[in-house]
Each structure stands twice: as structure tokens, then as C-alpha cells.
């Protein structure tokens, strides 16, 4: 039984360790798969948040041509969302939506993009594009995609034309790189080439050597006139560029917008590493405890071999080899388990590629680790079981040494500390996740269906689209916006001067009925109406932060100067269209901005038949454009995507934390088995002297409760510090509830008492005569 528990515990620990090592390796190797990664840098300016990494075309071009040490450079426009394309002959066209990144032709050289078909220099032809292998196979199957024409049914920002030819196919990137598996096209050569005021492009440089980094920045900072990119006199003298190594971008916190960059959390990675190591350590402790628990049954056999001539060295070597064999057996079983799980969705919350063939170094590290676990965990039992004099062991007078008991108590206490800490961490992560998802956003996200339209469908068929939708009795109204509200942390950013202060705000362009469809109340001023959308000027609904911090009032006109015509209609509460990771920020809903609004929000009536409504939406779109790839999604699912990262962290830590806790409890059971084995005679005598089963159980439980209490006093402050650091990533967060610590203590104490009570009840219920005779 003990051997099976040993192998089971090590197998679980090995599986968890492998998965977590792969996940941490996935994060720490971000962008390192590019052959040029050690020489690629992202250009940044020492400005706040988004403005520090998104640049104007003119400024980025100035940086790209600033030094002979720059071998190649590229701009990347990350703001082109899904573009509606079609393929095939007229009348047989098939539509699809694909994200497009317009860039410089040298993007292939900068990132050493693996071209597997076509011409690596094809982006120098403005009509050529490159696509990933997965898209090529999806669109054209086994047929070659080189030379195929993709027709853009809507305009591509920074790119002219509507017919594009596939010039090359690249091998799909793994998930741990900033580059996405999308369509790449060279932006127009002269687009905004002299514009130094916008903020639309990421900029990457490929240097001739990492040692040239300071030379490039010093040269540019010493010669460039930063007045070209800033109108704030107090800022100009301090502006400087810096170059961030590509491999460091993932863990930076200056931009959290998933449209622009993929980001991770270093504290979370450290937490995963800690869980992985602690799981292995706990399993090793259990191995030691269980192996030691077998001592009463094996010591006589061991010492009989001693009497017959076996040396301590030979016996200890045998025990060590047995421990290593069991450890490696558990590791082999874990490989099979992981191989099986990789083919399912069971570990879908793990970002890493879990295929063993693509993770040879983590597998090798884990194998070496469990070889060491077998050696280290087997040392103490091997020495312990060979440490008794043969005569004493053969007579059966083997007792508990104070040193051995102290070691086992310390090991068990360590397990309790880990279990308590993991329970506290998992509970706080779960509470923060629920807090974010249930936070009062200031709008009603229930019964809203989102459909993104093509530019043609919105501009030329909007009224028909709305009319067709509202013919269904379950649909109440339809509104529109430029971007998906609540699906990201950043929006188009604008600014205006008010009483000597620059007001910088996020803006979402919407239809006049957006507020009513989304259930957003106007708390001051008036809401927009149809006439505002038909007027020849834009109108604004700001959040109350603009009113409170800058003193702007409803009815204010000409925000951008006397030559502009605009009006502030009113104010809403500080609605949460961004995640709770971000602080409140000035925000405006803009009516009649002049831009098209492709995202439609369809409000369903209470009690509506959702499947029938969805089917009607698809049918209505097909009647307008049969080839359009209509996709419907309920708003709450889109909003929850904001917190997908936190949800994955929650599931990862909760799942593997639970495994560590289970292994810890198994270790407590092993220690209880060990103690009752050695104290059977004491238990028997106590019963003969009149002690009841409850008294005997209480005596043993006191010992374990002392260990639990001391462990909690050590675990609580460490957990408090770790959780506090993690919560620093959120602008809106839960307090550190005292009752979470209480629950963790009660959970560990309760499971421990149940485990120890059960084992001691078995020992106390045995016939005392048999125990005393045996001893």
C-alpha cells in the first residue's frame, strides 16, 4: 500500500511539474524562437503607457534611418482588425475575415520569418501579401496558394487597393511570440510619411550587434528635435527614445492592450515555478515518510541480512536503487499521462505547447529532477533502516529516536505551510476573478448579441439591416460602435486644451441610441437623439471624471478650438469599458464622428428565444450579403475575454495547488501510519489501563494540531505578502479578507484531523493483547 502511494504521489507531482515547467518555459522563451531575437529591439519613448510604444509614421521613419548600425527595421500597424476578404470567381465567391497587419517590407528580415513557399522579398511589391500556412490550407487545401488573389471587400487602413496576391506562405508562429499568425501586407510607401503627431505604429529595429544599442539611442537623442512630436513644453526637454530587447517585451507592464502586445506577469511565473518545485518537494517528503513508515515491517528482514553477512553499504545501495527506480517509474507514467492529456481539452487553460516532442529540454530537466528526487528521498530511509544493531532489531525493540521524530515533524510542518499558502492564494485569486466579473460596469451587458459588419454593409445597408433584425419580435433595438466596447483596455486617444490643461481621453464612436441599447444612464445634461447623429457636428457624452477633474460642463462647445463645431451633451458615470487592471480614465462616447461603425449591438427582449434570434440574425445578414462570414457572440462572453488571463491563472494555481494539497494530506497519512506502527504497544497499554478510544485519539491529535498551528503562523505572513504583490497588478481589487486565512487554517486542520483520527481509530480499535504480544 505504501509503495503504491509513493508511486502515485510521485506520478502526480511529476505530471504537475512537467506541465508547469513547460508553461514557465513558454513564457521565459517568449520571442526567442526568432534567429534574430538577440538583435531585435522595440523603439520606446519615455511617455506614459500606450504613447510610449505607439508612434507616428514620421517619427518612426526618423528612428529607422538614424544609424548605420540598423541593419533592417519595420513598422507594424496593429489596429487593422478582421478585414472581410473573398476568394473565387464572381458568383462563387467565398467570404472570410482575417486580421491584417500592415508593415514595412523588411519585417521578414527583422524577425527572420520562416518562408516555406514563395518569395521572401515579395512585400516589396505593394500588391503582394504573405499568409500563414494554416490560412493557406484553410482557404486552398492542398493546392498551392502562391499567386492566388484575395479580394478585400472593405478598405485596409494604411493600405490602398482591394486585390492582393499571395506572394509567400510562412510557417505558423508558435504562441509565444509577439507576431500573430495573420495576413501581413506592406503599407503604402508614402502613407503619413511626414506626420509626426499621430500614434499608430509599433517600431522594431534589427541592429548589427547588441553592443550597438547605446550608440543608436545616444545618436538619435542627441540629434532629433523632439518638438516635432510634442506640444507640451514641460515634456520636450525630457523626451528620449530607448530600445527594449524583443525578449523583454512580454514581461513589461507599460502596455496591457492585447491588440498591441502579448504580456505576462513575472510574479505569476515565479508563483508557478514555486508551485512546481513545492509539489516535487512535497512528493519527495511523502516518499521519505512512507518509506520510513515501512521500517517496522522491514527492519527485521534488513538485520537478518546483516547477521548473514550483508554490509550496510550493500543494503543502503539496494534501498537507494529501489527509490530511484520507483521515482523513474513514476516519471515514465507521468509522460504517458501527459501524452494522453495533450490530446484532450483537459489542460486548455495552459498556454504552452504540451507535445512532448516539442519540449525535449523540459522533459530532460524533469527526468534529471526525479532522478535526484529518488536519490535524495531514499537516503534517509536507507540509513534509518540500516542504523539499528542486529540483535536489538531482531528482538523487536526498535523505537522512535528524538532526532528522527523531529525531522519527520519538520517535514510534515513544511507540507502544512505549503498547503495553507496554496489554499490562501487560490481563494484570493478566485475572489479577485469573481470581483472583476461581477463589478458594476455601469451598463447592462445581458441579452446583447454582437455582430461585426463589413464597411459596405454598414455604409450602404445599415437601415435594411436594422429593419430586418427588428422584424423579429424578440429583438428590441440595434446600436453601433467603431470598436467592440469592453473588449480591450485601450481605445482611440485624443486630447484638447481646456483652461491651460490638456485633457487626454479615450474615445469610442457610437450611434445615437448606443446608450439606450447598452443601458447607460446620463447623469447630467441630456442623452443623444437621432437629430444629433444627422447634425453636421460631433457630439460628446463624457464620463463624470472629465467633469469632476477639469470642470467641463454640459453644453460646452468647440472643444478643439473656435474653428471646430462640436458640443458636450452630457455626462455618464465612470463606466467600465476597460478591465479593472486599469485606473479610471477620461472617456467619451462620440456621436456623428464621421467614422463608420461596423460593430452592431443587438438588444434582445427579456424572455426572447436566443437560438431563434441568432438564426434570424444570420439569415438577415445572408440576405444582404450571402458571402459574408457572419459571426455572432453574446456580449458577456466578449466582456469576460478581458479577464481570460486571470481565469487561466486561477485555474492553473487552483488545479495544481489542489494536487499539492492532496499529496500533502497523503503525507500526513503516511506519518500517522508510521507513528501508530511504532506506538502500538503504548496504545495497547493505555487501553489496558482504562483509556478510551476517544482519549487515545485526542492525545495523538494534539500533536498534529500543534504542528498545524505553528505552520499556519509561518504560512500566513508569506501568503499575505505574495497575494499583496499579485493584487498590485489591478487598479480595482478586493481587500485582504481575514476570513480567507481562517478558512485555509480550518481546511488544513480539518483534513488533518480527519486523516489522523481515522488512522488512530484503526490502531486504537485493535485488540490490545495482540499489540502487546507482538511488541
Residue pairs with C-beta under 8 A, 6 or more apart in sequence:
2 290
2 291
2 293
2 294
2 670
2 673
3 290
3 294
3 326
5 286
5 290
5 666
5 669
5 670
6 286
6 287
6 290
6 291
6 326
6 330
7 326
7 329
7 330
7 333
8 330
8 666
9 283
9 286
9 287
9 290
9 330
9 663
9 666
9 667
10 283
10 287
10 326
10 327
10 330
10 331
10 370
10 373
11 330
11 331
11 333
11 334
11 337
12 279
12 283
12 334
12 659
12 662
12 663
13 279
13 280
13 282
13 283
13 330
13 659
13 663
14 280
14 283
14 330
14 331
14 333
14 334
14 366
14 370
15 334
15 337
15 338
16 275
16 276
16 279
16 656
16 659
16 660
17 276
17 279
17 280
17 366
17 369
17 370
18 334
18 335
18 338
18 362
18 363
18 366
19 338
19 347
19 350
19 352
19 354
19 656
20 272
20 273
20 275
20 276
20 279
20 652
20 656
21 276
21 362
21 365
21 366
22 350
22 352
22 353
22 354
22 359
22 362
23 272
23 350
23 351
23 352
23 652
24 269
24 272
24 273
24 276
25 352
25 359
25 361
25 362
26 175
26 176
26 351
26 352
26 353
27 176
27 250
27 251
27 264
27 269
27 351
28 269
29 176
30 176
30 177
30 178
30 247
30 249
30 250
30 251
30 262
30 264
31 37
31 40
31 176
31 177
31 178
31 246
31 247
31 249
31 250
32 247
33 173
33 174
33 176
33 177
34 40
34 111
34 112
34 177
34 246
35 112
36 110
36 111
36 112
36 206
37 246
37 247
38 210
38 245
38 247
39 71
39 206
39 207
39 208
39 209
39 210
40 110
40 111
40 204
40 205
40 206
40 207
40 245
40 246
41 204
41 205
41 207
41 213
41 243
41 244
41 245
41 246
42 53
42 202
42 203
42 204
42 243
42 244
42 246
42 249
43 53
43 55
43 60
43 63
43 203
43 204
43 205
43 241
43 243
44 52
44 53
44 241
44 242
44 243
44 244
44 254
45 51
45 52
45 53
45 55
45 229
45 239
45 240
45 241
45 242
46 52
46 238
46 239
46 240
46 242
47 235
47 239
49 254
49 255
50 199
50 255
50 257
50 260
50 490
50 493
51 199
51 493
52 254
52 255
53 202
53 254
53 255
53 260
53 261
54 199
54 200
54 201
54 202
54 260
55 63
55 199
55 200
55 201
55 202
55 203
55 229
56 192
56 195
56 196
56 197
56 198
56 199
56 200
56 201
56 229
57 75
57 191
57 192
57 193
57 195
57 198
57 200
57 201
58 192
58 193
58 194
58 195
58 196
58 228
59 196
59 228
59 229
60 75
60 201
60 203
61 75
61 193
62 220
62 224
63 73
63 203
63 205
63 220
63 241
64 70
64 73
64 75
64 104
64 203
64 205
65 73
66 216
66 219
66 220
66 223
66 224
67 212
67 215
67 216
67 219
67 220
69 207
69 208
69 209
69 212
69 215
69 216
70 205
70 206
70 207
70 208
70 216
71 109
71 206
71 207
71 208
72 106
72 109
72 110
72 205
72 206
73 104
73 106
73 110
73 203
73 204
73 205
73 206
74 103
74 104
74 105
74 106
74 107
74 110
74 111
74 203
74 204
75 103
75 104
75 187
75 201
75 202
75 203
76 101
76 102
76 103
76 107
76 201
76 202
76 203
76 204
77 101
77 102
77 103
77 157
77 158
77 187
77 200
77 201
77 202
78 101
78 202
78 259
78 260
79 157
79 200
79 259
80 99
80 100
80 101
80 102
80 156
80 157
80 158
81 99
81 452
81 483
82 97
82 98
82 99
82 452
83 97
83 98
83 99
83 100
83 152
83 154
83 156
83 183
84 95
84 96
84 97
84 152
84 153
84 154
84 454
84 455
84 628
84 629
85 95
85 96
85 97
85 98
85 150
85 151
85 152
85 153
86 93
86 94
86 95
86 96
86 150
86 151
86 153
86 627
87 93
87 94
87 96
87 139
87 148
87 149
87 150
87 151
88 94
93 151
93 627
94 627
95 153
95 625
95 627
95 628
95 629
96 138
96 139
96 629
97 452
97 629
97 631
98 135
98 182
98 183
99 180
99 182
99 183
100 156
100 159
100 182
100 183
100 184
100 185
101 180
101 182
101 183
101 184
101 185
102 156
102 157
102 158
102 159
102 184
102 185
102 186
102 187
103 123
103 184
103 185
103 186
103 187
104 186
104 187
105 121
105 123
105 124
105 186
106 206
107 113
107 123
107 184
107 204
108 115
108 120
108 121
108 123
108 130
108 168
109 206
110 204
110 205
110 206
111 179
111 204
113 120
113 130
113 170
113 179
114 170
114 171
115 130
115 168
115 169
115 170
116 133
116 169
116 170
116 171
117 136
117 144
117 145
117 146
117 168
117 169
118 130
118 146
118 166
118 167
118 168
118 169
119 128
119 167
119 168
120 168
122 128
122 130
122 167
122 168
123 129
123 130
123 167
123 184
123 185
123 186
124 186
125 167
126 160
126 161
126 186
126 188
126 189
127 161
127 163
127 164
127 165
128 164
128 165
128 166
128 167
128 168
128 185
128 186
129 150
129 164
129 165
129 166
129 167
129 183
129 184
129 185
130 166
130 167
130 168
130 169
130 170
130 183
130 184
130 185
131 145
131 166
131 169
131 170
131 183
131 184
132 169
132 170
132 171
132 172
132 173
132 181
132 182
133 169
133 170
133 171
133 172
134 172
134 181
135 181
135 183
136 145
136 166
136 169
139 145
139 148
140 148
145 166
145 169
146 166
146 167
146 168
146 169
147 165
147 166
148 165
148 166
149 163
149 164
149 165
149 166
150 163
150 164
150 165
150 166
150 183
151 162
151 163
151 164
152 161
152 162
152 163
152 164
153 162
153 454
153 455
153 456
154 454
154 455
154 456
155 162
155 455
156 185
158 187
158 188
158 191
158 192
158 200
159 185
159 186
159 187
159 188
159 191
160 188
164 185
172 181
173 179
173 180
173 181
174 353
175 351
175 352
175 353
176 250
176 351
176 352
177 262
178 246
178 249
178 250
178 261
178 262
192 198
192 200
196 228
196 229
197 229
199 493
202 260
202 261
204 246
205 216
205 243
207 213
207 216
207 243
210 245
213 243
216 243
217 240
217 241
217 242
217 243
220 241
221 240
221 241
224 241
226 236
226 239
227 236
229 239
230 236
230 239
232 502
244 252
249 261
250 261
250 262
250 263
250 264
251 263
251 264
251 265
251 266
251 269
252 261
252 263
253 263
253 729
255 261
255 263
256 263
256 489
256 579
256 581
256 582
257 488
257 489
257 490
258 488
258 489
259 488
259 490
260 490
265 649
265 726
265 729
267 725
267 726
267 729
268 649
268 726
271 425
271 653
271 722
271 726
272 652
272 653
275 422
275 653
275 656
275 657
275 660
276 656
278 418
278 422
278 660
279 656
279 659
279 660
279 663
280 369
280 370
280 373
281 414
281 418
282 414
282 415
282 418
282 660
282 663
282 664
282 667
283 373
283 663
284 373
284 376
284 377
285 377
285 411
285 412
285 414
285 415
285 667
286 415
286 663
286 664
286 666
286 667
286 670
287 323
287 326
287 327
287 373
287 374
287 377
287 378
288 377
288 378
288 380
288 381
288 411
289 408
289 411
289 412
289 667
289 670
289 671
289 674
290 667
290 670
290 673
291 323
291 377
291 378
291 381
292 380
292 381
292 384
292 385
292 404
292 408
292 674
293 670
293 671
293 673
293 674
293 677
294 381
295 381
295 384
295 385
295 398
295 674
295 677
296 398
296 677
296 678
297 677
298 385
299 385
299 388
299 393
299 398
300 393
300 394
300 396
302 315
302 385
302 386
302 393
303 388
303 389
303 390
303 393
303 394
304 390
304 394
305 315
306 312
306 315
306 386
306 390
307 390
307 394
312 386
315 382
315 385
315 386
316 382
316 383
316 386
319 378
319 381
319 382
319 385
319 386
320 374
320 375
320 378
320 379
320 382
322 378
323 374
323 375
323 377
323 378
323 381
323 382
324 371
324 374
324 375
324 378
325 374
326 374
327 370
327 371
327 373
327 374
327 377
328 367
328 370
328 371
328 374
330 370
331 366
331 367
331 370
335 356
335 363
338 354
338 356
339 356
341 347
341 354
342 354
342 355
342 356
347 354
349 647
349 648
349 651
349 652
349 655
350 648
350 652
351 648
352 359
353 359
356 363
380 407
384 404
388 398
392 398
396 774
396 775
398 678
399 678
400 675
400 678
400 679
408 671
408 674
409 707
411 667
412 667
412 668
412 671
412 707
413 707
413 710
413 711
414 711
415 664
415 667
415 668
416 664
416 707
416 708
416 711
416 712
416 715
416 748
416 752
417 711
417 714
417 715
417 718
418 660
418 664
418 715
419 660
419 661
419 664
419 665
419 748
420 711
420 712
420 715
420 716
420 719
420 744
420 745
420 748
421 715
421 718
421 719
421 722
422 653
422 657
422 660
422 661
423 657
423 661
423 743
423 744
423 747
423 748
424 715
424 716
424 719
424 723
424 740
424 741
424 744
425 653
425 657
425 719
425 722
425 723
425 726
426 650
426 653
426 654
426 657
426 658
427 740
427 743
427 744
428 723
428 726
428 727
428 734
428 736
428 740
429 646
429 649
429 650
429 653
429 654
429 726
430 650
430 654
431 734
431 737
431 740
432 646
432 727
432 730
432 733
432 734
433 643
433 646
433 647
433 650
435 580
435 732
435 733
435 734
436 579
436 580
436 643
436 646
436 730
436 732
437 640
437 643
439 576
439 580
439 732
440 576
441 486
441 575
441 576
441 577
441 639
442 520
442 572
442 573
442 574
442 575
442 576
443 518
443 519
443 520
443 575
444 518
444 519
445 486
445 518
445 635
445 636
445 639
446 635
446 636
447 603
447 604
447 605
447 606
447 608
448 517
448 518
448 601
448 602
448 603
448 604
448 634
448 635
448 636
449 601
449 602
449 604
449 613
449 614
449 617
449 632
449 633
449 634
449 635
450 484
450 599
450 600
450 601
450 602
450 632
450 633
450 634
450 635
450 638
451 599
451 600
451 602
451 617
451 621
451 630
451 631
451 632
452 484
452 598
452 599
452 600
452 631
453 465
453 598
453 599
453 600
453 621
453 628
454 598
454 625
454 628
455 596
455 598
456 625
457 465
457 598
457 621
457 624
457 625
457 628
458 465
458 480
458 596
458 597
458 598
459 596
461 624
461 625
462 480
464 624
465 478
465 600
465 620
465 621
465 624
466 478
468 620
468 623
468 624
469 475
469 478
469 602
469 616
469 617
469 620
470 477
470 478
472 612
472 613
472 616
473 605
473 608
474 604
474 605
474 607
474 608
474 609
474 612
474 613
474 616
475 602
475 603
475 604
475 605
475 608
475 613
475 616
476 517
476 603
476 604
476 605
477 513
477 516
477 517
477 602
477 603
478 517
478 600
478 601
478 602
478 603
479 510
479 511
479 513
479 514
479 516
479 517
479 518
479 600
479 601
479 603
480 510
480 511
480 514
480 597
480 598
480 599
480 600
480 601
481 508
481 509
481 510
481 511
481 514
481 597
481 599
481 601
482 492
482 508
482 509
482 510
482 593
482 595
482 596
482 597
482 598
482 599
483 491
483 492
483 508
483 599
484 599
484 638
485 508
485 510
485 518
485 577
485 599
485 601
486 576
486 577
486 578
486 635
486 638
486 639
486 642
487 638
487 639
487 641
487 642
488 578
488 642
489 578
489 579
489 581
489 582
489 642
490 506
490 578
491 506
491 507
491 508
491 577
491 587
492 506
492 507
492 508
492 509
493 504
493 505
493 506
493 507
494 504
494 505
494 507
494 588
495 502
495 503
495 504
495 505
496 502
496 503
496 559
496 560
497 503
498 550
498 551
498 552
498 559
499 550
499 551
501 550
503 546
503 550
503 552
503 586
504 586
505 542
505 546
505 585
505 586
505 587
505 588
506 577
506 578
506 585
506 586
506 587
506 588
507 587
507 588
507 589
507 590
507 593
508 577
508 587
508 588
508 589
508 590
509 590
509 591
509 593
509 595
509 597
510 589
510 590
510 591
510 597
511 533
511 591
511 597
512 528
512 529
512 530
512 532
512 533
512 591
512 592
513 528
514 520
514 589
514 601
515 521
515 522
515 527
515 528
515 541
515 572
515 589
516 527
517 601
517 603
518 601
520 572
520 575
520 589
521 572
521 573
522 541
522 569
522 570
522 571
522 572
523 544
523 570
523 571
523 572
523 573
524 544
524 547
524 554
524 570
524 571
525 541
525 554
525 555
525 568
525 569
525 570
525 571
526 554
526 569
526 570
527 541
527 569
527 570
528 539
528 541
528 569
528 591
532 539
532 569
532 591
532 592
533 591
533 592
534 592
535 592
536 565
537 565
537 566
537 567
537 592
538 566
538 567
538 590
538 591
538 592
538 593
538 594
539 566
539 567
539 568
539 569
539 590
539 591
539 592
540 559
540 566
540 567
540 568
540 569
540 588
540 589
540 590
540 591
541 568
541 569
541 570
541 571
541 572
541 588
541 589
541 591
542 552
542 568
542 571
542 572
542 586
542 587
542 588
543 571
543 572
543 573
543 574
543 575
543 584
543 586
543 587
543 588
544 571
544 572
544 573
544 574
545 574
545 584
545 585
545 586
545 587
546 552
546 571
546 586
546 587
546 588
547 553
547 571
549 586
550 586
552 568
553 568
554 568
554 569
554 570
554 571
555 567
555 568
556 567
556 568
557 565
557 566
557 567
557 568
558 564
558 565
558 566
559 566
559 568
560 566
569 591
572 589
574 584
574 587
575 587
577 587
578 585
578 642
579 642
579 643
580 730
580 731
580 732
580 733
581 729
581 730
581 731
582 731
583 731
584 731
601 635
602 613
602 617
604 610
604 613
614 632
617 630
617 632
618 630
618 632
621 628
621 630
622 628
622 630
640 647
665 751
665 752
665 755
668 704
668 751
668 752
668 755
668 756
669 755
669 759
672 700
672 755
672 756
672 759
672 760
673 759
675 700
676 683
676 700
676 759
676 760
676 762
676 763
679 763
680 763
680 766
680 771
680 774
680 775
681 771
681 772
681 774
681 775
683 696
683 763
683 764
683 766
683 768
683 771
684 766
684 768
684 769
684 770
684 771
684 772
684 775
685 768
685 772
686 695
686 696
687 693
687 696
687 764
687 768
688 768
688 772
693 761
693 764
693 765
696 760
696 764
697 757
697 760
697 761
697 764
700 756
700 760
701 753
701 756
701 757
701 760
704 752
704 753
704 756
705 749
705 752
705 753
708 745
708 748
708 749
708 752
711 748
712 741
712 744
712 745
712 748
715 744
716 741
719 741
719 744
720 736
720 741
723 736
724 736
727 733
727 734
727 736
